[in-house]
Amino acid sequence: MALKTAQQYEDSLRKLKLKVYLQGELVDNPVDHPIIKPSMNSVKMTYELAQDPQYEDLMTATSHLSGEKVNRFCHLHQSSEDLVKKVKMQRLLGQKTAACFQRCVGMDAINAVDSVTFEMDNKLGTTYHKRFIKFLTMMQEEDLTVDGAMTDPKGDRGLPPSKQEDADLFVHVVERRQDGIVVSGAKAHQTGAINSHWILVMPTIAMGREDADYAVSFVAPADAEGIFYIYGRQSCDTRKLEEGDIDVGNKQFGGHEALMVFDNVFIPWENVLMCGEYEFSGLLVERFAGYHRQSYGGCKVGVGDVLIGAAALAADYNGAAKASHLKDKLIEMVHLNETLYACGIACSAEGHKTASGTYLIDLLLANVCKQNVTRFPYEIARLAEDIAGGLMVTMPSEKDLRHPEIGKVVEKYFRGVASVPTEYRMRILRLIENITLGTAAVGYRTESMHGAGSPQAQRIMIARQGNIEQKKELAKAIAGIPAQ
Ligand SMILES: Cc1cc2nc3c(=O)[nH]c(=O)nc-3n(C[C@H](O)[C@H](O)[C@H](O)COP(=O)(O)OP(=O)(O)OC[C@H]3O[C@@H](n4cnc5c(N)ncnc54)[C@H](O)[C@@H]3O)c2cc1C
C-alpha cells in the first residue's frame, strides 16, 4: 500500500499502544480524546487531500526508490520543483485546517538525514545511509506519519550536553550493546507526536568530542517500550470539552506538542542513524532547520490566508468594509503574507542537489524566510485584532446565544449589519480569537517565533551565509578602490 486513506490512517493510530499523559491523567484512547482529536483531524487532512485528484500534483510524488506514487510527506525532494511543490502543499493544508497539520517535521527530518548520512558514510566509512533507506522504504510503503524529534530540554543553555548537572537533559546513549544501544533523555515541544507512527530522533546542536554520547540519531516506533508523552497545554484548550461549536473557534482542526520521554529505550543497530559522530551533528541541525525554515513559508501563509479572510468578513459583518483604512489594513496583511510565501518559494527555486541526490533549499534564503516569519504573523495578527474590534475577547458564550431568554439579548446587541445573523459574526470573531490567542495561536504565533529555532538562530546563519566580504569587494570595485 503506497497511499493510506484518511480512515486507514485513523485506524492505524488506534493500533498503537501510546502512553500519553494529559492534564495529569493517563489517556486511555488518544484518538477519540476531545482535546487531541482535532489535531488528529489535521494530520488526517494530509491523507485525505492526497486521495483527491484535484490536489494529486501537490500532495503526492513519485518515489525515487520504488517509482510508486507516495504521499509528498514521505518523499525526498528530487528537484527544485519538488521543493516548490512542498511549499505550495503546505500553504494548501494551512488553508484547509487553519492549524498546524504536524506532518512537516518528519518530512524535513527524512530529507536532512538522507543527505547527512550519505555524506557521513562517504567520509567515515559508516553504513547509516543504507539503514536509513530501509526505513524510508517502509515509511513510503506504509504511508507513515513520522515525528521529527530534534529539540532537547537543554537545561542550562550556557552549558554543553556533557556539562549539564543532569545528563538526561539531552538525549544520550547510556549503553552500547552487541544488538543495539540504550538511550535516555527527552525531546521537548514535539509537534504531532501523539499522531505519529514512528519518531526520528536527531541531535539538537553542534557538538564536540566530549559530547559524543549525545550525538545520536535513530528511528523508533512511537509506542516503543520506555517511551511516554506528556501532552502540552494550549490557551483555551478546554473549550474543546464544551458542547457547541462556536466558542472553540475551530471545532474540527488543531495541532499539538508534547514532551517525549525516553526511559532507557532499546534501539536495535538497524535503526541507529548516528552514534558518536559528533562532527556531523551540526550539519544535521543546519539542514533540518533549513528545510523547516522553508516549511514556514508555506504553512503559516496558509493559516494567514484564513486569518485575512476572517478579518475581511469581520469588517463586512460590522458594516465597516468600505472604510479606506480597513481596506488598506487588509492590503498590508496580504502584502506581509505574500512576502513570506515569496521567501518560501525563492529558497525552494534556488535549491540545489546534494551528494545523495536529494535537493536542499538555499540556506540563506530559507533563514531569511524564517526570520520574517518571526515577525510578520505577529503584525498580521495585530491588524486582524484591529479590524475585528473588541468583541472578539468580550463576547458572551454560545450558551448565552442559545439561551431561551437572554439569547434574544445577545442576538440584538451583537448584530452588526442587519443582513448578517449575529451567530455568523460570533463565529468569525471566535475564529480570529482562536488563531491569534487560542489553541491555533500556538502554531500561528509562538511557533512562528521559536519553531525551527528562535530568531537569533537564523541571524547566526544569515551572518554565516550573507557573504559580507564579497559585498565589500563589490563596493570597492564601484568606488575605485583596488581589490586585495
Ligand atoms: C509550537 C512549537 C512547535 C515545535 N515543534 C517542534 C518539533 O516538532 N520538533 C522539535 O524538535 N522541536 C520543535 N520545537 C522546538 C523549537 O525548535 C524550539 O522552541 C527552539 O529551538 C527554541 O528552543 P527553546 O524553546 O528551548 O528556547 P530557549 O532555548 O529557552 O530560548 C529562549 C531564548 O534564549 C535564547 N538562547 C537560548 N540558548 C542560548 C544560548 N546558548 N546563548 C544565547 N542565547 C540563547 C534564544 O535565542 C531565545 O531568545 C517547537 C517549538 C514550538 C514553540
The ligand as a MOL file (V3000), in Angstrom:
LIG
                    3D

  0  0  0     0  0            999 V3000
M  V30 BEGIN CTAB
M  V30 COUNTS 53 58 0 0 0
M  V30 BEGIN ATOM
M  V30 1 C 4.8880 25.3840 18.8020 0
M  V30 2 C 6.2520 24.7780 18.7030 0
M  V30 3 C 6.4190 23.5940 17.9870 0
M  V30 4 C 7.6770 22.9790 17.9390 0
M  V30 5 N 7.8070 21.7760 17.2830 0
M  V30 6 C 8.9840 21.1170 17.3540 0
M  V30 7 C 9.1150 19.8010 16.7900 0
M  V30 8 O 8.1730 19.2490 16.2300 0
M  V30 9 N 10.3060 19.1610 16.8910 0
M  V30 10 C 11.3520 19.7310 17.5230 0
M  V30 11 O 12.3990 19.0840 17.5990 0
M  V30 12 N 11.2710 20.9600 18.0660 0
M  V30 13 C 10.1130 21.6640 18.0000 0
M  V30 14 N 10.0150 22.9270 18.5500 0
M  V30 15 C 11.1490 23.4400 19.2980 0
M  V30 16 C 11.8720 24.6560 18.7470 0
M  V30 17 O 12.8040 24.2870 17.7770 0
M  V30 18 C 12.4820 25.3780 19.9480 0
M  V30 19 O 11.4160 26.0100 20.6380 0
M  V30 20 C 13.5600 26.3790 19.5820 0
M  V30 21 O 14.6850 25.7290 19.0670 0
M  V30 22 C 13.9600 27.2270 20.7890 0
M  V30 23 O 14.3040 26.4090 21.8650 0
M  V30 24 P 13.6190 26.6530 23.2760 0
M  V30 25 O 12.1650 26.6940 23.0950 0
M  V30 26 O 14.1820 25.6440 24.2020 0
M  V30 27 O 14.0130 28.0990 23.6880 0
M  V30 28 P 15.2470 28.5710 24.5900 0
M  V30 29 O 16.4600 27.7710 24.2420 0
M  V30 30 O 14.8240 28.5530 26.0000 0
M  V30 31 O 15.4450 30.0420 24.0710 0
M  V30 32 C 14.8680 31.1850 24.7080 0
M  V30 33 C 15.7100 32.4040 24.3470 0
M  V30 34 O 17.0510 32.2340 24.8290 0
M  V30 35 C 17.9880 32.3720 23.7620 0
M  V30 36 N 19.0580 31.3920 23.9870 0
M  V30 37 C 18.9130 30.0630 24.2130 0
M  V30 38 N 20.1160 29.4730 24.3620 0
M  V30 39 C 21.0390 30.4290 24.2280 0
M  V30 40 C 22.4580 30.4570 24.2720 0
M  V30 41 N 23.1690 29.3450 24.4960 0
M  V30 42 N 23.0680 31.6400 24.0550 0
M  V30 43 C 22.3780 32.7530 23.8070 0
M  V30 44 N 21.0130 32.8010 23.7710 0
M  V30 45 C 20.3610 31.6580 23.9740 0
M  V30 46 C 17.2030 32.0930 22.4870 0
M  V30 47 O 17.7650 32.7320 21.3530 0
M  V30 48 C 15.8230 32.6410 22.8410 0
M  V30 49 O 15.7570 34.0160 22.5820 0
M  V30 50 C 8.7850 23.5830 18.5850 0
M  V30 51 C 8.6030 24.7800 19.2740 0
M  V30 52 C 7.3650 25.3750 19.3370 0
M  V30 53 C 7.1980 26.6640 20.1250 0
M  V30 END ATOM
M  V30 BEGIN BOND
M  V30 1 1 1 2
M  V30 2 1 2 3
M  V30 3 2 2 52
M  V30 4 2 3 4
M  V30 5 1 4 5
M  V30 6 1 4 50
M  V30 7 2 5 6
M  V30 8 1 6 7
M  V30 9 1 6 13
M  V30 10 2 7 8
M  V30 11 1 7 9
M  V30 12 1 9 10
M  V30 13 2 10 11
M  V30 14 1 10 12
M  V30 15 2 12 13
M  V30 16 1 13 14
M  V30 17 1 14 15
M  V30 18 1 14 50
M  V30 19 1 15 16
M  V30 20 1 16 17
M  V30 21 1 16 18
M  V30 22 1 18 19
M  V30 23 1 18 20
M  V30 24 1 20 21
M  V30 25 1 20 22
M  V30 26 1 22 23
M  V30 27 1 23 24
M  V30 28 2 24 25
M  V30 29 1 24 26
M  V30 30 1 24 27
M  V30 31 1 27 28
M  V30 32 2 28 29
M  V30 33 1 28 30
M  V30 34 1 28 31
M  V30 35 1 31 32
M  V30 36 1 32 33
M  V30 37 1 33 34
M  V30 38 1 33 48
M  V30 39 1 34 35
M  V30 40 1 35 36
M  V30 41 1 35 46
M  V30 42 1 36 37
M  V30 43 1 36 45
M  V30 44 2 37 38
M  V30 45 1 38 39
M  V30 46 1 39 40
M  V30 47 2 39 45
M  V30 48 1 40 41
M  V30 49 2 40 42
M  V30 50 1 42 43
M  V30 51 2 43 44
M  V30 52 1 44 45
M  V30 53 1 46 47
M  V30 54 1 46 48
M  V30 55 1 48 49
M  V30 56 2 50 51
M  V30 57 1 51 52
M  V30 58 1 52 53
M  V30 END BOND
M  V30 END CTAB
M  END
